[in-house]
Amino acid sequence: MFGPRRHPILGTAAVVGVSRSAAKHEAERQTEAQAEREWEIQREAENMNRMKAEEDARVQRAVEVSLKTQAASSYPVPAPSYTAQTTSGPGLQPAPAPGRDMQNNRFCPGCGHACEMMDRFCRSCGTKQS
């Protein structure tokens, strides 16, 4: 009487035990896979940050080299010449640049270079014109 009942119960217990074990192993595998994905994402983010830093450093070096090259190849800008103002009292006024019309010029407040009226920035020093 007890014999036929024990086999189905034992069979069910064995199946339940195996399914729990399989579920536990599957959960462990999923946890490991998730950890590996997170590690790969972190590694990729670190690589992107490193590549961005290297690119920024390359750009900065290129700018510095360009500025050094430009400074070495550019000729010094002569200081503006001034003439005494005789018609309206004492003071200094910049001398007109040769070959330019004085009505279409203004002078840079930063360096005194003659700039055209439509210029937004000084061609000599880069100061914004008002």
PyMOL commands that set and color helices and strands:
alter all, ss='L'
color gray80, all
select helices_A, chain A and resi 2-73+102-104
alter helices_A, ss='H'
color red, helices_A
select strands_A, chain A and resi 82-84+92-94+105-107+114-116
alter strands_A, ss='S'
color yellow, strands_A
deselect
rebuild
show_as cartoon
